[in-house]
Amino acid sequence: MKELETELKLRGFSPRTVSTYIYHNRQFLKWNGKQPQDIQEADIKAYLAYILADKKLRSSSAALIRAALKFYYDEILKKNIVNLKTPKIARHLPEVLTQEEVKSLLASATHSKSRILMKLLYSSGIRLSECLHLRWQDLDFSQKMGWVRGGKGGKDRMFILSEDICKELERIKQKNGLIFDNKDGKALSPRNVQKIVKRAAEKAGIQKNITPHKLRHSFATHLLEAGTDIRIIQELLGHSNLQTTQIYTKVSQEQLKKVRSPLDTIR
């Protein structure tokens, strides 16, 4: 597993992916009982069949496990034994908040810093992990822009800052360090932010299952409804593939409402 860890790090995989790939490879060897050099294609097939049929894992989980095994056995050990396909991943449309629900959510924040954090997530569309690693020097209030440093895929990108969030942040601005830190000066944990958002949603009486990532989905959908070009939205979200961004065209109810039925055009 040390060899696997080294190779993943050399190729620039995120710490989360590194730990996930190592975990799934360890679980497979524990279940199988063989040494890696003795693993055959039949062993891989049997394990994937087991996790799908017996453990009843979702197709997305099975695809992740297959990717972890393929990387180790085909990329590193060069055995070329992970050739089977897992079931197609079911694509679910992301749930989004209406603008009124966003308003209620923000108004229900118990602390000003919690409200600012949620405002920044919604107004910029950045990922939670990116938000929690933002530093004051990453923001330019005069240009109303910010920079994500080393985001997904190790890429830097710009994001927009609303006038409202600029005013809020300037009131609490410090010279350097993390924008959202705890008493020890360390980054807040994602779990803490999830609790903040959940409490605010409950207080606002929102029935949807609201998570920080839903604010990112809402940002993209509301921009699309306002007529923003989808390629600009792609850039702001940091999507490498336009197809990933196009899912929001299926979510936007406002866009659907603008479509006239062909029956009305012939009457």
NORPE-V664429 format. One record per residue. N is the residue number from 0. RES is the residue in one letter. D_FIRST is the distance of its C-alpha to the first C-alpha in Angstrom with 1 decimal. Layout:
n=N res=RES d_first=D_FIRST
n=N res=RES d_first=D_FIRST
//
This chain:
n=0 res=M d_first=0.0
n=1 res=K d_first=3.8
n=2 res=E d_first=5.3
n=3 res=L d_first=5.0
n=4 res=E d_first=6.1
n=5 res=T d_first=8.6
n=6 res=E d_first=9.9
n=7 res=L d_first=10.6
n=8 res=K d_first=12.3
n=9 res=L d_first=14.2
n=10 res=R d_first=15.5
n=11 res=G d_first=16.8
n=12 res=F d_first=15.2
n=13 res=S d_first=16.4
n=14 res=P d_first=14.6
n=15 res=R d_first=15.3
n=16 res=T d_first=13.8
n=17 res=V d_first=10.5
n=18 res=S d_first=10.5
n=19 res=T d_first=11.9
n=20 res=Y d_first=9.6
n=21 res=I d_first=6.5
n=22 res=Y d_first=9.3
n=23 res=H d_first=10.7
n=24 res=N d_first=8.0
n=25 res=R d_first=7.8
n=26 res=Q d_first=11.6
n=27 res=F d_first=12.1
n=28 res=L d_first=10.7
n=29 res=K d_first=12.7
n=30 res=W d_first=15.6
n=31 res=N d_first=15.5
n=32 res=G d_first=15.0
n=33 res=K d_first=14.0
n=34 res=Q d_first=11.5
n=35 res=P d_first=9.8
n=36 res=Q d_first=12.5
n=37 res=D d_first=15.1
n=38 res=I d_first=14.6
n=39 res=Q d_first=17.8
n=40 res=E d_first=19.4
n=41 res=A d_first=21.3
n=42 res=D d_first=18.2
n=43 res=I d_first=17.2
n=44 res=K d_first=20.9
n=45 res=A d_first=21.3
n=46 res=Y d_first=18.6
n=47 res=L d_first=19.9
n=48 res=A d_first=23.4
n=49 res=Y d_first=22.5
n=50 res=I d_first=21.3
n=51 res=L d_first=24.4
n=52 res=A d_first=27.1
n=53 res=D d_first=26.3
n=54 res=K d_first=24.3
n=55 res=K d_first=26.4
n=56 res=L d_first=23.9
n=57 res=R d_first=25.4
n=58 res=S d_first=25.0
n=59 res=S d_first=23.4
n=60 res=S d_first=20.6
n=61 res=A d_first=20.2
n=62 res=A d_first=20.2
n=63 res=L d_first=17.3
n=64 res=I d_first=15.2
n=65 res=R d_first=16.4
n=66 res=A d_first=15.4
n=67 res=A d_first=11.8
n=68 res=L d_first=11.7
n=69 res=K d_first=13.9
n=70 res=F d_first=11.9
n=71 res=Y d_first=9.0
n=72 res=Y d_first=11.5
n=73 res=D d_first=14.4
n=74 res=E d_first=13.6
n=75 res=I d_first=10.9
n=76 res=L d_first=11.7
n=77 res=K d_first=15.3
n=78 res=K d_first=16.1
n=79 res=N d_first=18.2
n=80 res=I d_first=18.2
n=81 res=V d_first=17.8
n=82 res=N d_first=21.4
n=83 res=L d_first=23.0
n=84 res=K d_first=24.2
n=85 res=T d_first=24.0
n=86 res=P d_first=27.2
n=87 res=K d_first=28.6
n=88 res=I d_first=27.7
n=89 res=A d_first=30.9
n=90 res=R d_first=32.1
n=91 res=H d_first=33.8
n=92 res=L d_first=36.2
n=93 res=P d_first=35.4
n=94 res=E d_first=37.8
n=95 res=V d_first=39.8
n=96 res=L d_first=42.4
n=97 res=T d_first=45.9
n=98 res=Q d_first=47.3
n=99 res=E d_first=49.4
n=100 res=E d_first=46.4
n=101 res=V d_first=44.7
n=102 res=K d_first=47.9
n=103 res=S d_first=48.0
n=104 res=L d_first=44.3
n=105 res=L d_first=44.9
n=106 res=A d_first=48.2
n=107 res=S d_first=46.5
n=108 res=A d_first=44.1
n=109 res=T d_first=45.0
n=110 res=H d_first=44.1
n=111 res=S d_first=44.9
n=112 res=K d_first=41.4
n=113 res=S d_first=40.0
n=114 res=R d_first=42.5
n=115 res=I d_first=41.7
n=116 res=L d_first=38.0
n=117 res=M d_first=38.8
n=118 res=K d_first=41.4
n=119 res=L d_first=39.0
n=120 res=L d_first=36.4
n=121 res=Y d_first=39.2
n=122 res=S d_first=41.2
n=123 res=S d_first=38.4
n=124 res=G d_first=36.0
n=125 res=I d_first=32.9
n=126 res=R d_first=29.8
n=127 res=L d_first=29.4
n=128 res=S d_first=26.4
n=129 res=E d_first=28.5
n=130 res=C d_first=31.5
n=131 res=L d_first=29.8
n=132 res=H d_first=28.8
n=133 res=L d_first=32.2
n=134 res=R d_first=34.2
n=135 res=W d_first=38.0
n=136 res=Q d_first=37.9
n=137 res=D d_first=36.2
n=138 res=L d_first=39.5
n=139 res=D d_first=42.8
n=140 res=F d_first=45.5
n=141 res=S d_first=48.3
n=142 res=Q d_first=46.5
n=143 res=K d_first=45.1
n=144 res=M d_first=41.7
n=145 res=G d_first=38.2
n=146 res=W d_first=35.0
n=147 res=V d_first=31.4
n=148 res=R d_first=29.3
n=149 res=G d_first=25.9
n=150 res=G d_first=26.1
n=151 res=K d_first=24.0
n=152 res=G d_first=22.7
n=153 res=G d_first=23.5
n=154 res=K d_first=27.2
n=155 res=D d_first=30.2
n=156 res=R d_first=33.1
n=157 res=M d_first=36.4
n=158 res=F d_first=37.6
n=159 res=I d_first=41.0
n=160 res=L d_first=42.6
n=161 res=S d_first=45.6
n=162 res=E d_first=48.7
n=163 res=D d_first=48.4
n=164 res=I d_first=44.9
n=165 res=C d_first=45.9
n=166 res=K d_first=48.8
n=167 res=E d_first=46.6
n=168 res=L d_first=44.0
n=169 res=E d_first=46.7
n=170 res=R d_first=48.1
n=171 res=I d_first=45.0
n=172 res=K d_first=43.9
n=173 res=Q d_first=42.5
n=174 res=K d_first=42.1
n=175 res=N d_first=38.3
n=176 res=G d_first=35.1
n=177 res=L d_first=33.6
n=178 res=I d_first=36.2
n=179 res=F d_first=34.8
n=180 res=D d_first=33.6
n=181 res=N d_first=34.1
n=182 res=K d_first=36.2
n=183 res=D d_first=33.6
n=184 res=G d_first=33.4
n=185 res=K d_first=29.9
n=186 res=A d_first=29.1
n=187 res=L d_first=30.1
n=188 res=S d_first=27.4
n=189 res=P d_first=27.4
n=190 res=R d_first=28.2
n=191 res=N d_first=31.4
n=192 res=V d_first=32.5
n=193 res=Q d_first=32.0
n=194 res=K d_first=34.3
n=195 res=I d_first=36.8
n=196 res=V d_first=37.1
n=197 res=K d_first=37.4
n=198 res=R d_first=40.1
n=199 res=A d_first=42.0
n=200 res=A d_first=41.9
n=201 res=E d_first=43.2
n=202 res=K d_first=45.9
n=203 res=A d_first=46.9
n=204 res=G d_first=47.2
n=205 res=I d_first=44.8
n=206 res=Q d_first=43.8
n=207 res=K d_first=40.8
n=208 res=N d_first=37.3
n=209 res=I d_first=36.9
n=210 res=T d_first=33.6
n=211 res=P d_first=33.2
n=212 res=H d_first=31.8
n=213 res=K d_first=35.1
n=214 res=L d_first=36.9
n=215 res=R d_first=35.1
n=216 res=H d_first=36.1
n=217 res=S d_first=39.7
n=218 res=F d_first=39.9
n=219 res=A d_first=39.1
n=220 res=T d_first=41.5
n=221 res=H d_first=44.3
n=222 res=L d_first=44.1
n=223 res=L d_first=44.4
n=224 res=E d_first=47.4
n=225 res=A d_first=49.0
n=226 res=G d_first=48.9
n=227 res=T d_first=46.1
n=228 res=D d_first=44.9
n=229 res=I d_first=41.6
n=230 res=R d_first=40.2
n=231 res=I d_first=40.9
n=232 res=I d_first=39.1
n=233 res=Q d_first=36.1
n=234 res=E d_first=36.1
n=235 res=L d_first=36.5
n=236 res=L d_first=33.6
n=237 res=G d_first=31.3
n=238 res=H d_first=30.8
n=239 res=S d_first=29.8
n=240 res=N d_first=31.4
n=241 res=L d_first=35.0
n=242 res=Q d_first=34.4
n=243 res=T d_first=32.2
n=244 res=T d_first=35.2
n=245 res=Q d_first=37.7
n=246 res=I d_first=36.7
n=247 res=Y d_first=39.0
n=248 res=T d_first=42.0
n=249 res=K d_first=41.6
n=250 res=V d_first=41.5
n=251 res=S d_first=44.6
n=252 res=Q d_first=47.5
n=253 res=E d_first=49.9
n=254 res=Q d_first=49.3
n=255 res=L d_first=50.1
n=256 res=K d_first=53.2
n=257 res=K d_first=54.5
n=258 res=V d_first=54.5
n=259 res=R d_first=58.0
n=260 res=S d_first=58.5
n=261 res=P d_first=60.2
n=262 res=L d_first=62.9
n=263 res=D d_first=64.0
n=264 res=T d_first=64.5
n=265 res=I d_first=67.0
n=266 res=R d_first=69.0
//
